[in-house]
C-alpha cells in the first residue's frame, strides 16, 4: 500500500509542533493496530517510507530461547529456518500482509489510534516545553476558578494555581491577565499540569530582573529573597562592580523601580538590603530598618528529623521518625528600647523574614531588659560577696547597675589574662564585652571552635571577677556621691 503522506505529515507536524518522525510512528502504529484486528494476528509490525509513502506490514515473532506464547514467539531454530541471520532478542518477519484489504472498521480503529498517539505526542511536547521553565515568569489569562484553584490559559496548555500558591488578599475574575512563575510540571492522564505560583520568591526575583537592568546584565546579584506574600519581602543584593550601589540600583530614582514591583505584587512592601559575607553585619542589615546595637553568635544542640529525597520522614522499625544531632546557629540581638518594636516588626514579621534570610534563629532583647538581667546578676554576686540573705534588699544595686554602661562596662581588651588569639576568637562570634561572655553558660561558650569546657569555665570565672570589681567601684562611687 502506498500513502501520499510526506506533505501531510510535515504540515500536521508543523501545526501541532510534533516531530515528523513521531507522527510517522503514530501512523505506523495505527495501521498495525488495524491489521491486528483484521488479520487476527497479535504481533504485527508496520514500516512506512516517508519519502515514497510506501507502507509495509508483516507478521512478526519474537525470537526466544523457550517459547511461552506460540502466537507471538518462536525458538531460534525455527527463526533460523526462515532467516539464517535470526538472533535471540530480535523480532523476525514471517510474512507480508496486504494492508489494502483493511476494511472500514479497521480504518476507523486506525484513526482512533492515530488521534490517541497524536494527543500523546502533543502532551509530551507541552511537558518538554514547560519542564525546563521551572521558576520562569509566565503571563496568562484567567480562564476560570475551580474549587479554589485558578485555571490559567497559557496558549498551548492550561496552568493551575492552587490555593496555597495564591496571595491571600488577591482576587481574580475570568479574563484577567495574571503574571506568575512555574513551580512544577507533572504529567497526568489527560494533559500535562503546569503548576503556577504568585507566592514563590522566584516571582519577585524575576520581577526585579525585568525592572532592574543591572540585575539583568549580571552586575547586581540577588543573593537571597524571602517573602511573606502580599505583606512584606526582603531581598539581599550584591554588586560585582564597586562603582554600582546594589541597593540604589534596585530601588531606582525616587523608588521608581521598587514601586513598580510593589504595584505588580498588589502592595507588598519590599526591603532591599546589602548582602555581606560577615554574619553579624548581614544580620544588622537584615533587621533594617531597626538600628542594632550588638549581635552575638552562638550555637545550640538540636535534634533534627532525617528525611528522604521526596521530603518524607525516615522511620525506624517501630515506625518512629529517625533523628540525628545537629547544631543550630542562634543570634542574640540587642537593640535600644525605642527600636525593639521596629526590630520585631508587625506581628513579628521583620524578625521572621530576617531569620529566613539568615537561616538562623534570632532572639531580640532591649538594652533595658539586658540591664534588668544584669542587675539581677549583680545582686546575686553582691549577696554572695557580702553574705546577704536572698530575701534582703540591697539598695545600692539599682543605683550601681544604672551607673554601669552595658556596652562599655568592660571590653575584653581590659582582661589582662586573656590572650589576643582567644579574644579575637570571641569577638569573631560577637562577644566584645564581659557582659557578652556572662550572657552564655559554659556549654554555650564551648560551642565556639577552639574553646573547650575548661577554657569556657575559666572565661566565666575571669569575667565574674572583673564584674565584681566594677560593681564594687560603682557602689563605692554611688556611696561617695551620697
Secondary structure, DSSP 8 states (H G I E B T S, - for coil): -B---HHHHHHHHHHHT--HHHHHHHHHHHHHHHHHHHHT-S-EEEEE-TTT-BEEEEEEEEEESS-S-TTTEEEHHHHHHH-TT--TTSEEEEEEE-GGG--HHHHHHHHHHHHHHHHHHHHHHHHHHHHTTTT-EEEEEEEEEETTEEEEE-SSSEEEE-GGGS-TT----TT-EEEEEEEEEEE-SSSEEEEEESSSHHHHHHHHHHH-HHHHTTSEEEEEEEEETTTEEEEEEEESSTTS-HHHHHH-GGGHHHHHHHHHTTT-EEEEEE--SSHHHHHHHHTTTS-EEEEEEEEEEEEEE-B-TTS-B-B-TTS-B-EEEEEEEEEEEEE-GGGHHHHH-GGGHHHHHHHHHHTSEEEEEEHHHHHHHHHHHHHHHHHHHHT--TTS--HHHHHHHHTS-TTTS-BGGG-TTS-HHHHHHHHHTT--BHHHHHTS-HHHHHTSTT--HHHHHHHHHHHHHHHHHHHHHHHHHHHHH-
